[in-house]
Amino acid sequence: MISAYKLVSIKDIQSKPSLKKFDCEVEPLNTFLSGYALKSDELGIGKTFVAVSDDGKICGYFTLSTAQISYKEIPNEYKIRLPKYPIPAIRIARLAVSKNMKGKGLGKDLLKQAFMKIVQVSDITGVYFILVDAKETSKTFYEHYGFIKLNDNELCYFMLVDTVKRAIER
């Protein structure tokens, strides 16, 4: 487990300049947090949650947004009982850990926090899948936690919401 942090909405970050100091060593993820996350949150496009340490440093973040998977993209063994139209999902659009926090379990903890929020949403609306667009460097991370590649998409992974619900219940 990692040292103490609190998870807050990006709109609750007191020091906006600290967003520019975040470095996860993946420039598109850094750029999103510093330049686009707040606007996406305000517009309702994606909701970003930030892990802030006791001393105010940003340790990591994740962004959730709604999504859908077309029936043809779903692997055959998961199509049973599903209608032949797009299936609702929530996308973990981004998940990043600062270079100073890598290897300390924060990625796992942020994924768990994202799962808990997704399960809350699934209790009030239809959500069948969790999607994630991995980076080449994070494929093994998502595979380790049970995500499965979508058909014909090397970096897009999915998991059933029910799988997460059962794991939380245990």
C-alpha positions in Angstrom: 0.0 0.0 0.0 1.1 3.5 -0.7 1.7 6.4 1.7 -1.3 8.6 2.6 -3.1 10.5 -0.1 -6.6 11.8 -0.7 -8.6 11.3 -3.9 -10.2 14.5 -5.1 -12.0 15.7 -8.2 -9.8 17.8 -10.4 -12.1 20.8 -9.8 -11.1 20.6 -6.1 -7.4 21.0 -6.8 -6.3 24.1 -4.9 -3.1 24.7 -6.8 -3.6 24.6 -10.5 0.1 25.1 -11.2 0.8 21.8 -9.5 -1.0 20.2 -12.5 1.8 21.3 -14.7 4.4 19.8 -12.4 3.0 16.3 -12.7 5.3 13.9 -14.6 4.4 10.3 -15.3 7.0 10.1 -18.1 4.2 9.7 -20.7 3.8 13.2 -22.3 0.2 12.8 -23.6 -0.9 11.8 -20.0 1.0 14.8 -18.5 -0.5 17.1 -21.2 -4.0 15.9 -20.6 -3.8 16.5 -16.8 -2.3 20.0 -17.1 -4.2 21.2 -20.2 -7.4 19.4 -20.7 -8.7 17.5 -17.7 -10.4 20.4 -16.0 -12.1 21.5 -19.2 -13.3 18.0 -19.9 -14.6 17.8 -16.3 -16.5 21.1 -16.7 -18.0 20.0 -20.0 -19.0 16.6 -18.6 -16.8 14.7 -21.2 -14.7 12.9 -18.6 -14.4 13.1 -14.8 -10.8 13.2 -13.5 -9.9 12.1 -10.0 -6.5 13.1 -8.6 -4.5 11.5 -5.8 -2.9 14.3 -3.7 -0.3 13.6 -1.1 -0.4 15.1 2.4 2.1 17.7 1.2 0.0 18.7 -1.8 1.8 16.9 -4.5 -0.1 15.2 -7.3 0.8 11.5 -7.1 -1.5 10.2 -9.9 -4.9 10.4 -11.5 -7.5 8.6 -13.5 -10.3 9.8 -15.8 -13.6 8.1 -16.4 -16.0 8.6 -19.3 -19.0 6.8 -20.8 -18.5 4.6 -23.8 -20.1 1.8 -25.7 -18.8 -1.3 -27.5 -20.2 -2.3 -30.8 -21.5 -5.9 -30.8 -19.0 -7.0 -33.6 -16.0 -5.9 -31.4 -16.9 -8.2 -28.5 -15.2 -11.5 -28.5 -17.6 -14.4 -29.3 -17.4 -16.0 -25.9 -18.8 -12.8 -24.4 -21.6 -12.3 -26.8 -23.9 -14.9 -25.2 -27.2 -13.3 -24.1 -26.1 -9.9 -25.4 -28.3 -8.0 -27.9 -26.8 -7.2 -31.3 -26.5 -3.5 -30.7 -23.9 -1.3 -28.9 -23.4 -2.3 -25.3 -22.9 0.4 -22.6 -19.6 0.8 -20.9 -17.4 3.1 -18.8 -14.0 3.9 -20.1 -11.0 4.4 -17.8 -9.8 7.0 -20.3 -6.5 7.7 -18.5 -4.7 6.4 -15.5 -1.3 7.7 -14.6 1.2 7.6 -11.7 3.9 10.1 -11.1 7.4 8.9 -11.8 8.2 9.4 -8.1 5.4 7.0 -7.1 6.0 4.2 -9.5 6.4 0.8 -8.0 4.7 1.7 -4.7 1.2 0.3 -5.5 -0.5 3.6 -6.4 -1.5 2.3 -9.9 -3.3 -0.7 -8.3 -4.9 1.6 -5.7 -6.1 4.1 -8.4 -7.5 1.2 -10.4 -9.4 0.0 -7.3 -10.8 3.5 -6.8 -11.9 3.6 -10.4 -13.6 0.3 -10.1 -15.4 1.4 -7.0 -16.7 4.5 -8.8 -17.7 2.4 -11.8 -19.7 0.0 -9.6 -21.5 3.0 -8.0 -22.5 4.2 -11.5 -23.6 0.7 -12.5 -26.0 0.7 -9.6 -28.0 3.6 -11.1 -27.5 3.1 -14.9 -26.8 0.4 -17.4 -23.1 -0.4 -17.6 -21.9 -3.8 -18.8 -18.2 -3.4 -19.7 -15.2 -1.5 -18.4 -13.0 -0.3 -21.2 -9.4 0.9 -21.1 -7.2 2.2 -23.8 -3.7 1.1 -22.7 -0.4 2.6 -23.7 2.2 0.2 -25.1 4.0 0.5 -21.7 0.8 -0.3 -19.6 -0.5 -3.4 -21.4 0.9 -5.8 -19.0 -0.5 -3.8 -16.0 -4.0 -4.1 -17.3 -3.5 -7.8 -18.3 -2.2 -8.5 -14.8 -5.6 -7.3 -13.4 -7.6 -9.4 -15.8 -8.4 -7.1 -18.6 -9.0 -8.8 -22.0 -8.1 -7.5 -25.4 -11.0 -6.5 -27.6 -11.2 -8.1 -31.0 -8.9 -6.5 -33.6 -7.6 -3.8 -31.2 -4.1 -4.3 -29.8 -4.4 -1.6 -27.1 -8.1 -1.6 -26.1 -9.0 -3.9 -23.3 -12.2 -4.7 -21.5 -13.6 -6.3 -18.3 -17.1 -7.1 -17.2 -18.6 -4.9 -14.5 -20.0 -8.1 -12.9 -16.4 -9.4 -12.5 -15.5 -6.3 -10.5 -18.7 -6.5 -8.4 -18.0 -10.1 -7.5 -14.4 -9.3 -6.5 -15.6 -6.4 -4.3 -18.2 -8.6 -2.6 -15.4 -11.1 -1.7 
